[in-house]
Amino acid sequence: FFWALLFTRGLVGIGEASYSTIAPTVIADLFVGDLRSRMLSIFYFAIPVGSGLGYIVGSKVTDLTDDWHWALRVTPGLGLIAVVLLVFIVPEPPRGAVERRSERALV
């Protein structure tokens, strides 16, 4: 069980390290101009807020179950819900779409 927990926690760490470099380019593909800056600022603000909420949820789950192990079992489920919502709600932008929109705005 320890090795499975270590492996899954490692995958979460890799995922969290990856999204902080990939997400800004996706945001840049979805928005232009001032709206792009606003969305990037929300993204960078949400990183520490999300981390703090993770600690709060983990603490509350530990209090409810009287076992810290359940905090590590619940939080990945919340991440899975977030991934499913992203897949079905956020549209996949076509490559270079922002540049085409920007060029039309200049004309």
N, C-alpha and C positions, 0 to 999 in steps of 0.2 A: 504493500500500500504506500509506503514511504516513497518508493521510486516513481510510482504513478503520480503522486502529488508533486514531487520534485519536477517531473517532466512537464506536467500541465502548467505549473507555475512558471517554468522556464519559457513555455510557449506564450504565456500571457506577457511576460517581460519582453520577448522578441516583438510581439504584436504592438505593445505600447511604444517601444523604441521606433518601430517602423512607421506608425501612423503620424508621428510628429514631423516626419520628413515628407511623407506622401500627401497628407491631407491639405497642406497649403497649395499644392499644385492643382488638386481637384477643385478647391475653392476658387482658385484663380481662373480655372476653366469655366466655372459656373457664373461668375459675376464680372462686371466691368466697372471701371471708374471708382467713384466714391463708395458705391455699394460693395465693391470688392474689398476696399479698406475696412469698411464697417464689419463685413463678415469675417475677415481675418482677425480683427480685434476681438470679436465675440469668441472665435475659436481659441485664441491664445488666452483669453480670460477664463474660458470654460475648463482648460486643463487643470489649473490648481483647484478650481471649485469642484470638479469631478473627483479629484483625488481626495479632497476633504470629505465629500459625500460618501466616498468608499469607506473611509475610516468610520464615519458616523453609522452607516448601515451595518458594517462589520461589528461595531460595538453594540448596537441595538440587538442584532441577531445573537450575539454572545450572551447578552443579558436575558433575552427571552428563552434561550435554550440551555443556559448554564453550561455551555460547552463551546470553547473557541473554535473547534473543528467545523462547526456549522457555518461560521462566517466564511470559511474558505470554500464551502459547498454552495452557498447562496450567491455570492458575488459573481461567479462565472455564469450562472443562469441569467443574471441581469445583463451581463455583457452579451450573451446569446440573443436575448430579446432585442437589445440595441442593434445588433448585426442584422437580424431579420427585418427590423423596421427600416434600416438603411437600405437594404436590398430592394424593398418594395416601395419605398417612398422617394428616395433621392434618385433623380434621373441620371443616366450615364451620359455625360456631355460628349458630343462628337469632337474629335481631335481638331484643334485650331478654330473652333467655333467662336471663341472670344475675339480672336484677331479679326475674323470676318465682321463681327458686330462692331468692333472698334473702327475698322476702316470705313464702314458705312456711316458711322457717326461723324467722321471727319469730312465726308463728301457733302 
